[in-house]
Amino acid sequence: MAWALRVLVVPGLLGSAWVHYHLWSREGFSDIPTIGPLFLVNAVAGVLIAVAVLLWRHWLPVLAAIGFGAVTLAAYLVSLTPNGLLGVHEEFRTAAEVWGVVTEAGCVVFGLALLVVQRRAGARRT
């Protein structure tokens, strides 16, 4: 079960990383102060956390995946508000926005499930 959940968390991380890299490199987000560099950081972090989730069978990378998804999703939700986020106001109209929400929610949901499964498996071993 843990393996299946891990396989679901990793595409969420990589999908979100791809969305942020695509927006940064092809949609002009690299020119937005503060947000531009944060999108590039998000892209790199998503890949690094995905590798950690795959290679390190510990709760820390899973917690990082959950945090990554939750913080990224929260930032996006703030950008939907009338004031936006650091000058960026989104409207949930593009495929990238939909894909981002789906992948980030997947990081949180499947990451939480993986954390529970890992914890239960660890409790059975002791």
Disulfide bonds with the S-S distance in Angstrom:
none
